[in-house]
Amino acid sequence: MKPRKIASGLLISGFSLMALSAQAFAEVTVSFLHKWPEPQNMAYFEQAVKAFEASHPDVKIKMEAVADEPYKDKIRVLMASDQVPDVYFSWSGEFGKKFARGGRALDITDAVYGSDWKAVFSEASMGPFKFKDKLYGVPINVDSKYMLYNKKIFADNGLSEPKTFAEFVAACQKLEDAGVTPIAFGNQYPWAAAHYIGDLFGKLVPNATRLADYELSSPADTVYTDPGYVEGLTKFKELNDAGYFNRGSNALSHEIARGSFSAGRTAMMYLELVEFGQLKGTKLEQDGWDFFALPGFPDGKGDQGLLTGAPDGFMVSAKTGHPKEALEFLKFLTSPEQGADYVKMTGMTSAVIGSVTKDTADAATLKGLDVLNKASGLALWIDTDMDARSTEVLLAGSQAILNGTETPEQVMAKVRETALAVKKDRGE
């Protein structure tokens, strides 16, 4: 076939022109997996995907959402079977670092720091997604944990917000004596216990020691030997043994426990900032509610100003066939416009700077974010900040402590034994 000129001035055969036309109109599909299947959250992501596809007609986003706990199992299976989604959710800390360490996450340092993209995030929110000074993920939200309380129940029992852990325990005892269940707690999936335990470890173990242990960079003869670990588990055990948690916490889901608290049947519950929106239209909203950070210990060896929390975010598969489109989609999701929509539609606190304002969030969320910003730092979710094998031992141990079948000392001995095995396997 004789070559001919086209508008661009290029010489191209009819065959090549057809190939070029097919390529120009070929649709790229980017797979996208996240952990927010709830209706209000899906409404946001569906509109975001639709808006992105409208501005990128050659890109199709294939979205799937799996709830929090099942997500952990699903992403492990996908990683093991080498079927990693192009864009996938990850908790920060060790949960994400293992993907970077294993070559499953794309190094996006240049894409973010080499452009104006970096300006939408605080450095603090990006830090937990770094591994060996390289960035492997971007935050979608930032979250923290607070003890919420029913204002009517507190007023009826003459209680005010406790300032120390001892005052917190005293308030629980006063409620227990009055026949009121102090704390709603569902530990069917023991990440719920991990949030208590992680906060206690943060306040009772020296910060440098705790972080080195989580990273397994402590010497073998010292890893997880600090007495603050057993002390933290003991404080957690005492809350249970004194009857401050509702009965059967290991058999209840977090959501069922939250429903009990929302219905005004318990005085308090340890909830995340991103859960505040779940309380709208409930009996609790009628009674009135407020919150405080889980208080610390005057003689604690850790950082009493820490909050338990972390940014959540997304990573890109190191083996994606469409890195350009995947990164464009992530940049779109974390744009100021989408950040504002994310806050308004989901009630969660976007990591995009300036997206959480009085125009996009309610007063409680703004207050929670202010407390977070004033904290001395974040103790990342311990179930995603420790290595996976040690985490599994600790989570199982939390349920055993609640059941009375293991002691804090026994649980920490198992955690230490597992951590040493992981260090050995890594050649450390």
C-alpha positions in Angstrom: 0.0 0.0 0.0 1.4 3.4 -1.0 2.1 5.6 2.0 0.2 8.9 2.1 0.4 12.2 4.1 -2.0 13.0 6.9 -2.7 16.3 8.6 0.3 16.0 10.9 2.6 15.8 8.0 3.7 12.2 8.8 3.9 9.6 6.1 1.9 6.6 7.2 0.4 3.6 5.4 -3.3 2.8 5.5 -2.5 -0.2 7.7 -0.5 1.9 10.1 -3.2 4.6 10.2 -5.8 2.0 11.1 -3.5 0.7 13.9 -2.9 4.2 15.1 -6.7 4.9 15.1 -7.4 1.7 17.1 -4.6 2.7 19.5 -5.9 6.2 19.9 -9.4 5.0 20.8 -8.3 2.0 22.9 -9.8 2.1 26.3 -7.4 1.6 29.3 -8.9 -0.2 32.3 -7.5 0.7 35.7 -8.5 -1.7 38.5 -9.3 0.0 41.8 -9.8 -1.7 45.2 -10.8 0.0 48.4 -12.4 -0.8 51.8 -15.4 1.5 52.0 -18.5 -0.4 50.6 -21.0 1.5 52.9 -23.7 3.4 50.9 -22.6 6.9 51.8 -18.9 6.1 51.0 -19.7 4.3 47.8 -21.8 7.4 46.7 -18.7 9.5 46.9 -16.4 7.0 45.1 -19.0 6.4 42.4 -19.3 10.1 41.6 -15.5 10.5 41.7 -15.0 7.6 39.3 -17.7 9.0 37.0 -16.1 12.5 37.1 -12.7 11.1 36.3 -13.9 9.0 33.5 -15.7 12.0 32.0 -12.5 14.0 31.9 -10.5 10.9 30.8 -12.7 9.2 28.1 -10.0 6.8 27.3 -9.7 5.4 30.8 -12.2 3.1 32.5 -12.0 2.6 36.3 -13.0 -0.9 37.4 -13.9 -0.4 41.1 -14.4 -3.0 43.8 -15.0 -2.3 47.5 -14.6 -4.8 50.4 -15.3 -4.0 54.1 -12.5 -3.4 56.6 -11.8 -6.9 58.0 -12.5 -8.9 54.9 -10.2 -6.5 53.0 -7.2 -7.7 54.9 -7.8 -11.3 53.7 -8.6 -10.3 50.2 -5.5 -8.2 49.6 -3.3 -11.0 51.0 -4.8 -13.4 48.6 -4.4 -11.0 45.7 -0.8 -10.3 46.6 0.0 -14.0 46.9 -1.6 -14.8 43.6 0.1 -11.9 41.8 -3.2 -10.3 40.9 -2.5 -6.9 42.5 -5.0 -4.2 41.6 -3.6 -1.2 39.7 -4.7 1.1 42.6 -5.4 -0.4 46.0 -6.1 0.7 49.5 -3.5 0.4 52.3 -3.2 1.3 55.9 0.0 3.2 56.7 2.9 1.9 58.8 4.1 -1.7 58.5 1.0 -2.8 56.6 2.0 -0.7 53.6 5.8 -1.1 54.2 5.6 -4.8 53.6 4.2 -4.1 50.1 7.1 -1.7 49.4 9.6 -4.2 50.9 8.2 -7.0 48.8 8.2 -5.1 45.5 4.4 -4.9 45.3 4.1 -1.1 45.5 5.3 1.5 42.9 7.8 4.1 44.1 5.9 7.3 43.5 8.4 9.7 45.1 9.2 11.6 41.9 5.6 11.7 40.8 4.6 13.4 44.0 7.6 15.4 45.1 8.5 16.3 41.5 5.2 18.1 40.9 2.7 20.3 42.6 0.9 17.2 43.9 3.0 17.4 47.1 1.5 20.7 48.1 -1.9 19.2 48.9 -0.6 17.0 51.7 1.2 17.7 55.0 4.5 16.0 55.3 3.3 14.3 58.5 0.5 12.6 56.6 2.9 11.3 54.0 5.6 10.1 56.4 3.8 6.8 57.4 3.7 5.8 53.7 7.5 6.0 53.3 9.9 3.1 53.2 13.7 3.8 53.2 13.0 7.5 52.5 10.9 6.6 49.3 7.2 7.4 49.0 5.0 4.4 48.1 1.5 5.8 48.9 -0.6 8.9 49.2 -3.1 9.5 52.1 -6.8 9.9 51.4 -7.8 10.6 55.0 -6.3 11.2 58.4 -8.0 9.6 61.4 -7.7 9.4 65.2 -9.4 7.7 68.1 -11.4 9.3 70.9 -13.5 8.2 73.8 -17.0 9.4 73.1 -19.5 9.8 75.9 -23.2 10.4 76.3 -23.6 13.8 77.9 -27.0 13.0 79.5 -25.6 9.9 81.2 -22.6 11.8 82.4 -24.7 14.6 83.7 -27.1 12.2 85.4 -24.2 10.6 87.3 -22.4 13.9 88.1 -19.4 13.1 85.9 -17.0 15.3 83.9 -14.3 14.5 81.4 -11.5 12.7 83.1 -8.0 14.1 82.8 -6.0 11.1 83.9 -6.4 7.3 83.3 -7.0 7.0 87.1 -9.9 9.5 86.8 -11.2 7.6 83.8 -11.2 4.3 85.8 -13.0 6.1 88.7 -15.7 7.4 86.3 -16.2 3.8 84.9 -16.6 2.5 88.5 -19.2 5.2 89.4 -21.2 4.2 86.3 -20.9 0.5 87.1 -22.1 1.2 90.6 -25.1 3.1 89.2 -26.0 0.1 87.0 -24.9 1.7 83.8 -22.6 -0.2 81.4 -19.6 2.2 81.1 -18.2 1.2 77.7 -19.6 -0.4 74.6 -17.0 -2.7 73.1 -17.2 -5.2 70.3 -14.0 -7.3 69.8 -15.2 -10.0 67.4 -12.5 -8.6 65.1 -9.8 -7.8 67.6 -8.5 -4.7 65.9 -10.8 -3.0 68.3 -8.8 -4.2 71.3 -5.6 -3.3 69.4 -6.6 0.3 69.4 -6.8 0.3 73.2 -3.6 -1.6 73.5 -1.7 0.6 71.0 -2.7 3.7 72.9 -1.7 2.2 76.2 1.7 1.1 74.8 2.2 4.6 73.4 1.7 6.1 76.9 3.6 3.5 78.9 6.6 2.5 76.7 9.3 5.1 75.8 8.6 6.3 72.3 12.0 5.3 70.8 11.9 1.9 72.3 8.3 1.2 71.1 9.1 2.3 67.5 12.3 0.3 67.4 10.4 -2.8 68.6 7.6 -2.3 66.0 10.2 -2.0 63.3 12.2 -5.0 64.7 15.3 -2.8 64.7 15.8 -3.4 68.5 18.6 -5.8 69.5 17.4 -9.3 69.9 18.0 -9.3 73.6 15.8 -6.3 74.2 12.9 -6.5 71.7 9.6 -6.3 73.5 11.2 -6.5 77.0 10.2 -3.1 78.3 7.8 -3.5 81.3 5.4 -1.0 79.8 4.0 -3.6 77.4 2.9 -5.9 80.2 1.7 -2.9 82.2 -0.4 -1.8 79.2 -2.0 -5.2 78.7 -2.7 -5.3 82.5 -4.5 -1.9 82.3 -6.6 -3.3 79.4 -7.3 -6.5 81.4 -8.4 -4.5 84.4 -11.0 -2.6 82.4 -12.5 -5.9 81.4 -12.2 -7.7 84.7 -13.9 -4.8 86.5 -16.9 -5.1 84.3 -16.5 -1.8 82.5 -16.9 -3.4 79.0 -20.3 -4.9 78.0 -20.6 -8.6 78.4 -19.5 -10.9 75.6 -17.3 -8.4 73.8 -15.4 -11.1 71.9 -18.7 -12.3 70.4 -19.9 -8.8 69.4 -18.9 -6.8 66.3 -17.7 -3.3 66.6 -20.8 -2.2 64.6 -23.2 -3.9 67.0 -21.5 -2.3 70.0 -21.7 1.1 68.3 -25.4 0.5 67.7 -25.8 0.0 71.5 -23.9 3.1 72.3 -25.9 5.1 69.6 -29.1 3.9 71.2 -28.1 5.4 74.6 -27.6 2.0 76.3 -24.0 2.6 77.3 -22.1 5.6 78.6 -19.0 5.6 76.4 -17.3 4.1 73.4 -13.9 4.3 71.8 -14.5 5.5 68.3 -12.6 6.9 65.3 -13.0 10.4 64.0 -14.3 9.0 60.7 -17.2 7.3 62.6 -18.7 10.6 63.9 -21.0 10.7 61.0 -22.5 7.3 61.9 -24.1 8.9 65.0 -26.4 11.3 63.1 -30.1 10.8 63.7 -29.6 8.5 66.7 -30.8 8.5 70.3 -27.2 9.5 71.2 -27.5 12.7 69.1 -30.7 13.5 71.1 -29.0 13.0 74.4 -25.9 14.9 73.3 -22.4 13.6 73.1 -18.8 14.9 73.3 -15.4 13.2 73.4 -12.0 13.2 75.0 -8.7 11.6 74.2 -8.0 8.5 76.2 -6.2 10.0 79.1 -2.7 9.2 80.2 -0.5 8.5 83.2 1.4 11.1 85.2 4.3 8.6 85.7 4.0 7.0 82.2 7.3 6.5 80.4 5.8 7.1 77.0 4.4 10.2 75.3 1.2 11.3 77.1 0.3 13.6 74.2 0.0 10.9 71.6 -3.2 10.0 69.9 -3.9 6.7 68.4 -4.6 7.1 64.7 -3.1 7.2 61.2 -3.6 8.3 57.7 -5.2 5.8 55.3 -4.3 5.8 51.7 -3.7 4.2 48.3 -0.8 2.5 46.6 -0.1 1.7 43.0 0.9 -1.8 41.9 4.6 -2.1 41.0 3.5 -4.3 38.1 0.7 -2.1 36.8 0.5 -1.9 33.0 -0.9 1.6 33.3 1.2 3.7 35.8 0.4 7.0 34.1 -3.3 6.5 34.3 -3.2 5.1 37.8 -1.3 8.1 39.1 -3.6 10.5 37.3 -6.6 8.8 39.0 -4.9 9.1 42.4 -4.0 12.7 41.8 -7.6 13.4 40.9 -8.9 11.6 44.0 -6.7 13.8 46.2 -7.4 17.1 44.4 -8.8 20.0 46.5 -12.1 19.7 44.8 -12.4 16.0 45.4 -11.1 16.4 49.0 -14.0 18.8 49.8 -16.5 16.4 48.2 -15.0 13.5 50.2 -15.5 15.3 53.5 -19.1 16.5 52.6 -20.3 13.1 51.3 -18.5 10.7 53.7 -18.1 12.7 56.9 -14.4 11.5 56.9 -11.5 13.8 57.3 -9.6 14.2 54.1 -5.8 14.4 54.1 -6.0 17.2 51.5 -5.0 20.4 53.1 -7.8 22.9 53.5 -10.6 20.4 52.6 -12.0 20.2 56.2 -13.8 23.5 56.9 -17.0 24.7 58.5 -18.5 24.5 55.0 -17.7 20.8 54.5 -17.7 19.3 58.1 -19.7 19.6 61.3 -18.5 21.1 64.5 -17.6 17.8 66.1 -15.4 16.7 63.2 -13.7 20.1 63.2 -13.1 19.8 67.0 -11.7 16.3 66.5 -9.4 17.5 63.8 -8.2 20.3 66.0 -7.4 17.9 68.8 -5.5 15.7 66.3 -3.5 18.7 65.0 -2.5 19.7 68.6 -1.4 16.2 69.6 2.3 15.6 70.1 2.1 12.8 67.4 0.2 9.8 66.3 0.6 6.2 67.5 -0.3 4.4 64.3 -2.8 1.6 64.5 -0.8 -1.1 66.2 -2.4 -3.8 64.1 -0.9 -2.2 61.0 2.3 -0.9 62.5 3.7 -4.1 63.9 4.9 -6.9 61.6 2.0 -9.1 60.5 3.0 -12.3 62.4 3.5 -10.5 65.7 0.3 -8.6 65.2 -1.7 -11.9 64.8 -0.3 -13.1 68.1 -1.1 -9.9 69.9 -4.7 -9.8 68.5 -5.3 -13.4 69.5 -3.8 -12.6 72.9 -6.2 -9.7 73.4 -9.1 -12.0 73.0 -7.5 -14.6 75.3 -7.0 -11.9 78.0 -10.7 -11.0 77.8 -11.6 -14.6 78.1 -9.2 -15.1 81.0 -7.3 -17.8 79.3 -3.9 -16.0 79.1 -2.2 -13.4 81.2 -0.5 -10.2 79.9 2.9 -11.8 80.7 2.1 -14.9 78.6 0.8 -12.8 75.7 3.9 -10.6 75.6 6.2 -13.6 75.8 4.5 -15.0 72.7 4.8 -11.7 70.9 8.5 -11.5 71.7 9.1 -15.1 70.6 7.3 -14.4 67.3 9.1 -11.1 66.7 12.5 -12.8 67.2 11.5 -15.5 64.7 10.5 -12.7 62.2 13.9 -11.0 62.7 15.7 -14.3 62.1 13.7 -14.9 58.9 14.6 -11.5 57.7 18.2 -12.1 58.5 18.3 -9.4 61.1 
